[in-house]
């Protein structure tokens, strides 16, 4: 019998039955009145998750597409950009800007640590001022959350734009796009939105639009002026993935019915339970609790045998964990705990991880991690 796969990676995440069912509905014309009504409703509901009144666009693309859209619409070749980097995905954001012609200055921080706001402040005071700052809210490679609110406060009342990658956090954490002064906020469908990969979301502030007017469009598909004009009629300028939009409707309804505050709190409980369990197993976490993510936790594996452990877990138990990126390659396991997961799955994944560690010869006491996670869930539940 083919073994069932249990996804505990930082995306794609499991898809709820109601969302799967919605995606097999008969298609509708993407230039019909029915579609325009659907599109307007989806934008309105997604804005609630973003906590924004800004314009918002839903692309048929990966999150990387929305990152590129933000860069190509807000920056001209040669514009100076300050990239705040705490891991692999911060590096990727900088690489996109560099590929698109921006002059990128990288301000790097140790992997496992967040952006040091004091150092960013010093850099901005020193000058010269960049055209934009690139920041990853939730660094998926390390499980570190960066302080977007503080960075936003530094530039909110200045000409400097703030572009934020919230691909692995939006929908699972309290992200205040407007209050934090984010000009371009980006996320994707395959994380806390509980959908398959294939949709990306981008909100644009008034300050962002003012800058767009000075930029020569360099992308046909991601030209935001085209998206704005089409969106005013309830459409997208190019053919959308209608089936995924049906799924998005079901996923948003599920999130909003539960209540966003309850969704954020639930993700916080799962994250604390996972960190408690991993620590009780004797694993060292990459991120400290003060800046630890609510959607993904990274932990070091003894003797740098993380990939061997992951292979054992997938082969013997069907548990899929993610590996390390960049300088953490084969050093860590990364466990996603966002979206459509519950207590049974969290505790079961920790129990299986203990078995995998035991088979690898790691000195783990079976049940120790599960017991700590159970204790936390019982206390907070």
Helices and strands as residue ranges (DSSP letters): E 6-7, H 17-22, H 33-50, E 55-60, H 63-74, E 80-85, H 88-99, E 103-108, H 117-126, E 132-136, E 138-139, E 144-145, H 148-155, E 161-165, E 184-188, E 199-204, H 206-212, H 224-231, H 242-258, H 260-280, G 289-291, E 296-300, G 302-304, H 306-317, E 319-320, E 322-323, G 326-328, E 332-336, H 343-359, H 368-380
